[in-house]
Every structure is written in C-alpha cells, then in structure tokens.
Amino acid sequence: MTTDPATFDPADRQCWIAHGRRPEHAEVLASVWKDYPDLPSDAPLHECMARSRARVAALRPFNDAIREEAERERQRTNFACIEKRVASGQIRPFDQAILQARAEHGYNWDAAVLYAQGRYAAEAGWGPRDFSAPPGETSPAYAQGFRDGGGCFEDLFDVARRSYAAAMRQEDRFPAPGKALVSRPAPSSWPSPTDAPRPALWSKRTVIIGAATASNAAAGLMTMLQTQPGHEMAHIIIADVGRGFRAWRSAEPAQTGNPADQLRALFAGIEPDDLLIIADGEDLAWIDRHAGMLPLCRTMERTRNSAIQQGTVRISVCGRAVDHQAAMALMKRSPKITANCA
C-alpha cells in the first residue's frame, strides 16, 4: 500500500504502516496524533509550541521503548555471533571471556567487552588500561576482569610478575627453533656464474657435481671437462644422494659413510679460491644439507642446469678462469704475484 505524501494523515495507522512502521508502533503513533493534532495555521504561536511540546512528551515513552528494544536486539545479536563462533570451533580467549562475563557476572554486552579487555590485559602481562573510563579510573567490569585474569591493583610488582609468566607461556606455546647447523647461505641460494673470467688457477678451483649431472652422457659435461688443459689439478667432487661425497676418478668405489667426514677428507690440505656447484634437484638438496662443511671461498656460485643455460654451464666450468698456461706465464713474470698466489 502506498500513500501520497501530500495526503499523509498521522492520525491514520495505515499511513504509518505504509511507511514501514510495525502495526503496534503505528497504533501508538496514530493514537498520540489523535490526542494532540496540529492546530490550525492561524493559531497563536505559543499555543502551537505548547501543542508540539505536549505531543513530544506523550511520545517519549514510546521512543524510549523503541530505543531499549533496539539495544536489546543489538546485545542479543552480538552475543549470538560470539556463541556461533565458539560453537563452530573458532575458540578465542577474548570470546570466551565475554561469554564468561555474562554467565558468571550477568554483564550486558558493553560490560562483558570491558570485562574481557581487563582479563586479556592481565593475562598478557599488561598494566590496567581502561580507555572507557576517565584517566586514572577503571570501570567495575574492567576491574573485575583484570582481577579474574590474575591482576592485582595493590601489588607493586604485579605487572613484572605477570609479564614474566606471560613470556614463559609464549615460549611454551612457540618453542625456540633448534640451533641452525648451517652458518652460511645454502648453495641453492648462491648466484649464477657470470661470463667474466676470473684469475683462478685450476689448482685453486673446486667443482662439486651432482651424480645425476655427472652420469648424464647426453649433457657431455664430464667429457667436455676432460678436454680442458690443466683440469687434472682441479678438485672435482661428486655428490651422490644417500651415499656421500667422493673424488672424481677415485680408485675407491663409492661407499656409504658420514658425509661430514667425507667432506673433511676431500678438503684436507687445500684452500680453494673458487667453488662451483653443478647440481640440481635431489643432488642440490643433498649438498644444501651439508653446506656447513663447505669452505668459504672468494667466489661461490651455482649453475642452473636447464636446457637454455647449457651454454652458461660450459662457460662456468671451462671458461671461468684465464688460460692455465697464460696464468703460469704471468706468475713467472711477476715475483709479487707468485708470492701472493703461492
């Protein structure tokens, strides 16, 4: 049903219903307007003002009842939301404190929230901070929650005691991680080699190659390496997942052992300047697991063995240092360089 605003009659309950009022509300409004209708437009001003004040006074109980009803609905909805959340398994200490405040102390919604704030502050090891009250004061609900949470307003060392207890609970909940065994970046995070050559002799170069890469005949990495003059002086190590580390072309067959002991033996007596990792997948993860045993070098890099980067691998393995014979000739010419590189 619709009504014309120009013909709206406040004494007619149907007009109020058409504007969205509930029937019981429309009945009260129409009754008040019947008892206190508007005076004619030519009535004295003081009489019109008196009539308006009388109508407002008559409607005050009705407006108060609507406001109280809305407040009850708000609190019912808020508590219902918390109950639904707890019932669904989303258990939060703050929500539980709100329900506890209503069940044990009979608090309404606003007081229950203050209670939960006080309890949360006490359990977290904080001092009382009730922002709903004037400075230096605390509302009764907040004070009750603070005491129920273990707080004490009279204890001088209360905050220190509760802060320590809260820290202990936090450590129990989130235990400190164990001591890291690796004190340097893992080889998987090392940068890729660049195309620029580096003045490193073969005797100062160490290459760790994954067993899968070394056994890949199609890639031809090991064959390509054997064609490089001076490669016999390099230290080439094969990383075999589950078995350990062994020197390339070792006369002894690969045997399962302690990888840490194997790496110590392989790096004994040498101080490499250049360490290159050529591995991927499980081999790289195996090397990462024992990265703490690798020496710190001036250059530490890892190739990415994709099909697109095969050219980079070739450059990294074979062309990353100056020619061995040229380097030896340079050392013979300069005694200072010879002394530094010896």
C-alpha positions as CSV (number, residue, x, y, z in Angstrom):
1,M,0.0,0.0,0.0
2,T,1.3,3.4,-0.9
3,T,0.2,6.8,0.2
4,D,0.6,10.3,-1.3
5,P,2.9,12.4,0.9
6,A,0.6,15.3,0.4
7,T,-2.3,13.4,1.9
8,F,-0.4,11.8,4.7
9,D,-2.6,11.7,7.9
10,P,-0.5,11.0,11.0
11,A,-3.7,10.0,12.9
12,D,-4.3,7.1,10.5
13,R,-2.4,3.9,11.5
14,Q,-2.4,2.7,7.9
15,C,-0.3,5.7,6.8
16,W,2.3,4.7,9.4
17,I,2.2,1.1,8.3
18,A,2.7,2.1,4.7
19,H,5.8,4.0,5.7
20,G,7.4,0.8,7.3
21,R,6.2,1.0,10.9
22,R,5.1,-2.2,12.6
23,P,1.3,-2.4,13.4
24,E,1.8,-2.0,17.2
25,H,4.0,1.1,16.6
26,A,1.6,2.5,14.1
27,E,-1.2,2.2,16.6
28,V,0.6,4.2,19.3
29,L,1.7,6.9,16.9
30,A,-1.8,7.3,15.4
31,S,-3.3,7.5,18.9
32,V,-0.9,10.2,20.0
33,W,-1.6,12.3,16.9
34,K,-5.3,11.9,17.5
35,D,-4.9,13.2,21.1
36,Y,-2.5,16.0,20.1
37,P,-3.3,17.0,16.5
38,D,-1.8,20.0,14.8
39,L,-3.5,23.4,15.5
40,P,-4.8,25.5,12.6
41,S,-2.2,27.5,10.8
42,D,-3.8,30.8,12.2
43,A,-3.5,29.6,15.8
44,P,-1.2,31.7,18.1
45,L,2.4,30.7,18.1
46,H,2.6,30.0,21.8
47,E,-0.3,27.6,21.5
48,C,1.3,25.7,18.6
49,M,4.5,25.4,20.6
50,A,2.7,24.1,23.6
51,R,0.9,21.5,21.5
52,S,4.2,20.3,20.0
53,R,5.8,20.0,23.4
54,A,2.8,18.0,24.7
55,R,3.0,15.7,21.7
56,V,6.7,15.1,22.2
57,A,6.1,14.4,25.9
58,A,3.4,11.9,25.0
59,L,5.7,10.2,22.5
60,R,8.7,10.0,24.9
61,P,7.7,6.6,26.5
62,F,7.2,5.2,23.0
63,N,10.6,6.4,21.8
64,D,12.3,5.2,24.9
65,A,10.7,1.7,24.4
66,I,11.9,1.6,20.8
67,R,15.5,2.6,21.9
68,E,15.5,-0.1,24.6
69,E,14.2,-2.7,22.2
70,A,16.9,-1.8,19.7
71,E,19.5,-2.1,22.4
72,R,18.3,-5.5,23.5
73,E,18.4,-6.6,19.9
74,R,21.9,-5.3,19.5
75,Q,23.1,-7.2,22.5
76,R,21.3,-10.4,21.6
77,T,22.8,-10.3,18.1
78,N,26.3,-9.7,19.4
79,F,26.2,-12.5,21.9
80,A,24.7,-14.8,19.3
81,C,27.6,-14.0,17.0
82,I,30.1,-14.9,19.7
83,E,28.2,-18.1,20.6
84,K,28.1,-19.2,16.9
85,R,31.8,-18.6,16.5
86,V,32.7,-20.6,19.6
87,A,30.3,-23.4,18.6
88,S,32.0,-23.6,15.2
89,G,35.3,-24.3,16.9
90,Q,36.8,-20.9,16.5
91,I,37.7,-20.6,20.2
92,R,39.3,-17.4,21.2
93,P,40.2,-16.4,24.7
94,F,38.6,-13.0,24.3
95,D,35.3,-14.5,23.1
96,Q,35.3,-17.0,25.9
97,A,35.8,-14.2,28.4
98,I,32.8,-12.3,27.0
99,L,30.6,-15.3,27.5
100,Q,32.0,-16.0,30.9
101,A,31.3,-12.4,32.0
102,R,27.6,-12.8,31.0
103,A,27.3,-16.3,32.6
104,E,29.2,-15.6,35.9
105,H,28.5,-11.9,36.5
106,G,25.4,-11.2,34.5
107,Y,27.0,-8.4,32.5
108,N,25.4,-6.9,29.4
109,W,27.3,-6.7,26.1
110,D,29.3,-3.5,26.8
111,A,30.2,-4.6,30.3
112,A,31.2,-8.0,29.1
113,V,33.5,-6.5,26.5
114,L,35.2,-4.4,29.2
115,Y,35.5,-7.5,31.4
116,A,37.2,-9.3,28.5
117,Q,39.5,-6.4,27.9
118,G,40.6,-6.3,31.5
119,R,41.1,-10.1,31.6
120,Y,43.1,-10.1,28.4
121,A,45.3,-7.3,29.7
122,A,46.0,-9.2,32.9
123,E,46.8,-12.5,31.2
124,A,49.0,-10.7,28.6
125,G,51.1,-9.1,31.4
126,W,50.0,-5.6,30.8
127,G,49.1,-2.9,33.3
128,P,45.4,-1.8,33.6
129,R,44.4,0.4,30.7
130,D,40.7,1.1,30.7
131,F,40.1,3.6,27.9
132,S,36.4,3.7,28.5
133,A,36.9,5.4,31.9
134,P,38.4,8.8,32.8
135,P,42.2,8.9,33.2
136,G,43.2,7.3,36.5
137,E,39.9,5.4,36.9
138,T,38.7,1.9,36.0
139,S,35.2,0.7,35.3
140,P,33.9,-2.1,37.6
141,A,33.6,-4.6,34.8
142,Y,37.1,-3.9,33.6
143,A,38.5,-4.2,37.2
144,Q,36.6,-7.5,37.7
145,G,38.1,-9.0,34.5
146,F,41.5,-7.7,35.4
147,R,41.4,-9.4,38.8
148,D,39.9,-12.7,37.3
149,G,42.9,-12.7,34.9
150,G,45.4,-12.6,37.7
151,G,46.0,-8.9,38.1
152,C,46.3,-7.1,41.4
153,F,45.9,-3.4,41.7
154,E,47.7,-3.2,45.1
155,D,50.8,-5.3,44.2
156,L,53.7,-3.0,43.2
157,F,55.4,-5.8,41.3
158,D,52.2,-7.2,39.7
159,V,53.0,-6.1,36.1
160,A,56.5,-7.6,36.3
161,R,55.3,-10.9,37.7
162,R,52.5,-11.3,35.1
163,S,54.8,-10.2,32.2
164,Y,57.3,-12.9,33.1
165,A,54.5,-15.5,33.4
166,A,53.1,-14.4,30.0
167,A,56.6,-14.7,28.4
168,M,57.0,-18.2,29.8
169,R,53.6,-19.3,28.4
170,Q,54.5,-17.8,25.0
171,E,57.8,-19.8,24.9
172,D,56.0,-23.0,25.8
173,R,53.5,-22.3,23.0
174,F,56.1,-21.4,20.4
175,P,59.3,-23.3,21.3
176,A,62.5,-21.7,20.1
177,P,63.8,-23.3,16.9
178,G,66.8,-25.6,17.2
179,K,70.3,-24.3,16.5
180,A,70.9,-23.9,12.8
181,L,73.7,-26.2,11.6
182,V,74.5,-24.1,8.5
183,S,76.2,-20.7,9.2
184,R,76.2,-19.5,5.7
185,P,73.9,-19.3,2.7
186,A,72.9,-22.6,1.2
187,P,74.4,-23.5,-2.2
188,S,70.9,-23.4,-3.7
189,S,70.9,-19.6,-3.0
190,W,74.3,-18.9,-4.4
191,P,74.3,-16.6,-7.5
192,S,74.8,-17.8,-11.0
193,P,78.2,-17.5,-12.6
194,T,78.8,-14.6,-14.9
195,D,80.6,-14.6,-18.3
196,A,83.5,-12.7,-17.0
197,P,86.7,-14.8,-16.5
198,R,88.4,-14.9,-13.1
199,P,92.1,-15.2,-12.5
200,A,91.9,-18.5,-10.6
201,L,94.3,-21.4,-11.3
202,W,92.9,-24.9,-11.7
203,S,94.7,-25.9,-8.5
204,K,92.6,-23.2,-6.7
205,R,89.3,-24.3,-8.2
206,T,86.9,-26.9,-6.7
207,V,83.8,-28.1,-8.5
208,I,81.1,-30.2,-6.9
209,I,79.0,-32.0,-9.4
210,G,75.8,-33.9,-8.7
211,A,75.8,-37.6,-9.5
212,A,72.8,-37.2,-11.9
213,T,74.6,-34.5,-13.8
214,A,77.9,-36.3,-14.0
215,S,76.2,-39.5,-15.3
216,N,74.2,-37.7,-17.9
217,A,76.1,-38.7,-21.1
218,A,73.8,-36.5,-23.3
219,A,74.9,-33.4,-21.5
220,G,78.6,-34.3,-22.1
221,L,79.8,-32.3,-19.1
222,M,82.4,-34.7,-18.0
223,T,83.7,-35.2,-21.5
224,M,83.9,-31.5,-22.0
225,L,85.8,-31.1,-18.8
226,Q,88.4,-33.7,-19.7
227,T,89.3,-31.7,-22.8
228,Q,90.4,-28.7,-20.8
229,P,94.2,-28.4,-20.2
230,G,95.1,-28.4,-16.6
231,H,91.9,-29.9,-15.3
232,E,93.9,-32.6,-13.6
233,M,94.9,-30.0,-11.0
234,A,91.3,-29.1,-10.1
235,H,89.5,-30.7,-7.2
236,I,86.3,-32.3,-8.6
237,I,83.9,-33.9,-6.2
238,I,80.8,-36.0,-7.0
239,A,77.8,-35.6,-4.7
240,D,75.8,-38.8,-4.6
241,V,72.5,-38.6,-2.7
242,G,72.3,-41.1,0.2
243,R,75.9,-42.3,-0.3
244,G,78.0,-39.2,0.3
245,F,80.8,-37.3,-1.5
246,R,83.7,-38.8,-3.4
247,A,86.5,-37.5,-5.6
248,W,86.0,-37.8,-9.3
249,R,88.0,-40.7,-10.8
250,S,88.7,-42.1,-7.3
251,A,90.1,-45.5,-7.3
252,E,87.9,-46.5,-4.4
253,P,84.3,-47.3,-5.1
254,A,81.6,-45.0,-3.7
255,Q,80.7,-46.2,-0.2
256,T,78.1,-45.0,2.2
257,G,79.6,-43.1,5.0
258,N,79.4,-39.9,7.1
259,P,79.2,-37.0,4.6
260,A,80.8,-34.6,7.1
261,D,83.8,-36.9,7.4
262,Q,84.0,-37.4,3.7
263,L,84.0,-33.6,3.0
264,R,86.7,-33.0,5.7
265,A,88.9,-35.6,4.0
266,L,88.3,-34.2,0.5
267,F,89.1,-30.6,1.5
268,A,92.0,-31.5,3.8
269,G,95.2,-29.6,2.8
270,I,93.6,-27.4,0.1
271,E,92.4,-23.8,0.2
272,P,90.2,-23.2,-2.9
273,D,89.5,-19.7,-4.1
274,D,86.7,-20.7,-6.5
275,L,83.9,-23.1,-5.5
276,L,81.3,-24.0,-8.2
277,I,78.3,-26.2,-7.7
278,I,76.8,-28.0,-10.7
279,A,73.8,-29.9,-9.4
280,D,70.0,-29.8,-9.4
281,G,67.1,-31.5,-7.8
282,E,67.9,-34.1,-5.1
283,D,71.6,-33.7,-5.6
284,L,71.4,-29.9,-4.8
285,A,69.2,-30.6,-1.8
286,W,71.8,-33.1,-0.5
287,I,74.6,-30.6,-0.9
288,D,72.5,-27.9,0.9
289,R,72.0,-30.3,3.8
290,H,75.8,-30.4,4.3
291,A,76.6,-26.8,3.4
292,G,78.1,-26.2,6.8
293,M,81.1,-28.4,5.9
294,L,81.9,-26.4,2.7
295,P,84.8,-23.9,2.9
296,L,84.3,-20.2,2.5
297,C,85.8,-19.1,-0.8
298,R,86.3,-15.9,-2.7
299,T,83.9,-17.0,-5.4
300,M,80.9,-19.3,-4.5
301,E,78.4,-19.8,-7.3
302,R,76.0,-22.4,-8.7
303,T,74.9,-23.1,-12.2
304,R,71.2,-23.6,-13.2
305,N,71.2,-26.7,-15.3
306,S,68.3,-26.0,-17.7
307,A,68.4,-26.6,-21.4
308,I,68.6,-22.9,-22.1
309,Q,71.6,-22.5,-19.8
310,Q,73.8,-25.3,-21.2
311,G,75.9,-22.5,-22.7
312,T,76.3,-20.9,-19.3
313,V,77.4,-24.3,-17.8
314,R,80.1,-24.6,-20.5
315,I,81.4,-21.1,-19.7
316,S,81.2,-21.7,-16.0
317,V,83.2,-24.9,-16.0
318,C,85.7,-24.3,-18.7
319,G,86.0,-20.6,-19.3
320,R,85.6,-19.1,-15.8
321,A,89.4,-18.8,-15.3
322,V,92.1,-17.4,-17.5
323,D,94.0,-19.9,-19.6
324,H,96.2,-22.1,-17.3
325,Q,99.4,-21.6,-19.3
326,A,98.8,-17.9,-19.6
327,A,98.3,-17.7,-15.8
328,M,101.5,-19.6,-15.1
329,A,103.5,-17.4,-17.5
330,L,102.1,-14.3,-15.7
331,M,103.2,-15.7,-12.4
332,K,106.8,-16.4,-13.7
333,R,107.0,-12.7,-14.9
334,S,105.9,-11.2,-11.5
335,P,107.5,-12.5,-8.3
336,K,105.0,-10.5,-6.3
337,I,102.0,-12.2,-7.9
338,T,103.8,-15.6,-7.4
339,A,104.2,-14.8,-3.7
340,N,100.6,-13.9,-3.3
341,C,99.3,-16.9,-5.1
342,A,101.6,-19.4,-3.6
